[in-house]
């Protein structure tokens, strides 16, 4: 039976703050985004041992808090999961269901459930 894997992450940063334009280089990650990736990666590795691998389609639930629009703070989470090898990609053939909810206070909660089994 397929099971959810749940964990908490540092509050995600706004999509508007992930990258900036640099002459001659194009879009580059901001220092704030690099810092978030480093901290979030540590938290993910600390909570998920061994690191699960979802080789196919999945459902993703995110509960976020803090300032900003709810749809403007979730991009970095699937990107982190892909970077860490938990998911293959966040394209529609993989991330088939995304639920994002907002709460007034607390950490960012994330739950992922593969359609099929964990690798």
C-alpha angles and dihedrals in degrees: 000000000000115000136199119247112210132191143151127245135189112272107285119242126237118278086234089063098049099085142011135198117259121189111250093008106058119211115007132176115264121236089247090057093046089051092049092049091052094049095041092048091054092049092048093050092045093053102037111055117189094026108244120229120212105198097185145016120342147178119237127201120189128183112192135179135186137063125326138052115312092231093051100061106051104071095086094056099065088038089056092047090052092046091052093047096244091121131025095226143325094240116126094261088062108028097049097161131031124181118184121184132179127223129183098238142005140060127313110270120203129186126182128190122183122220094235123007137323115257 
